[in-house]
Amino acid sequence: NWLPYESVAQHLNFDLVTVVMLNFMVTGLQDIDKCRQQLHDISVPLEVFEYIDQGRNPQLYTKECLERALAKNEQVKGKIDTMKKFKSLLIQELTKVFPEDMAKYKAIRSEDPSP
């Protein structure tokens, strides 16, 4: 079915370089199509396509996601540390005001293996 490059070039009035480039593109698309079955369950975030549309490197999306995740992790870690300090101070103050009740609480907590 395919005509030789020269016949196509003469028939469509293209030069040989254009025909070779078109053939290269078609071959590339065929290669992508062959890989499609292996990649059918992969989802790509829409933001990646936006990066590509804007001429940005899509790997920057991954980098920026990791940076945001690290920043959020630091923020959450800070909140956890603050809550631990608050718990410790609360127990200290409650022990001063309610020593008997807090002794019972601490005894119960020491029997309870959960944190």
N, C-alpha and C positions, 0 to 999 in steps of 0.2 A: 504493500500500500504506500510506503514512503518513497518519495522520489529522491534521487541523489541530490546532494547539496547544490550542485551546479544547476540542475534542472529547476529546482525550487528558486534559486537565485535569479535565473533568467526569467522564469514564469512570473514571479512577483516583483521583479526589478529590484531585488535586494542585493547588496554586496555580500560576499562570502563571510566576512567577519560578523555581520548581523545574523546570518543564518547559523553560524557556529555558536554565537551567544544565545540565540533562541533555543537551539538544541541543548546547550548546557543547562539552561533554565528548566526546560522540559524534563531532562534527565534528573535534575535535582528534585523537582516536584514529584517525579515517579519514585525516587528514593525515599522521600518523605512519606509518600502514600504507602510504601512497603512497610515502613516502621509504625504506621498507624495502629495496627492490630496490637502491637506490644505496648503502646502508650495510651490505649483507649480509656483507662481509668484514672488518668492523671488530670488533676485540675490545676489551673494556673490562675492566681488572683488577677482580677481585672486591672489592678494597679500596675502590674507588670506590663500589660499592653499599653497603658497610659505612658509609662516610662519610655517604651519603645516609640510610641507616636510622637513624644516630645524630643526624640533623638537622644535620650539618656540611656546609659548602660543599664540593662535590667538587673545586673548583679548589684547595682546600688540599692535596689529595692530590698534585697536580702540583707545587705549591710545595714540599711536604715532600720529594718524590722528588728534585727538583732540589737542595735543600739537602743531602740525604744524598749525592747524587752528587758535589757540590762538596767535601764533607767527605772523602769517600773519595779523590777526586782529590788533595786536599792531602796526605792520608796517604801515598798511593802516590808522589807527587812527593818527599816527604820521604825515603822509603825509597830512591828512585833517587838522590837527591843524596848520601845516606849511602854508598851502594854506590860511587858515583863517587869520593868522598873516600877510601874504603877502598882502592879500586884504585890510586889515585895514591900513597897512603902505602905500600902493598904493593910497588909498583914501585920506589919510592925505597929501601925497606929491602932488597929483593932485589938492587938494584943495588950497594948497599954490600957485601953478603955474596958475591954472585956476579957481579962486574963483567963478566967475559968472556961468560958465558951470557946475561946481560941485554942486552949489546951486540948479540949475535946475535938475541935476541928482538925488540929494538927495530928492528933492520934488517929482519927478516921482517915485523913489523907495519907498518913504513912502506911496504913493497911491497904489503901487503894493503889494498885500498880499503875493506873493511868496518870498521865502528866498533869 
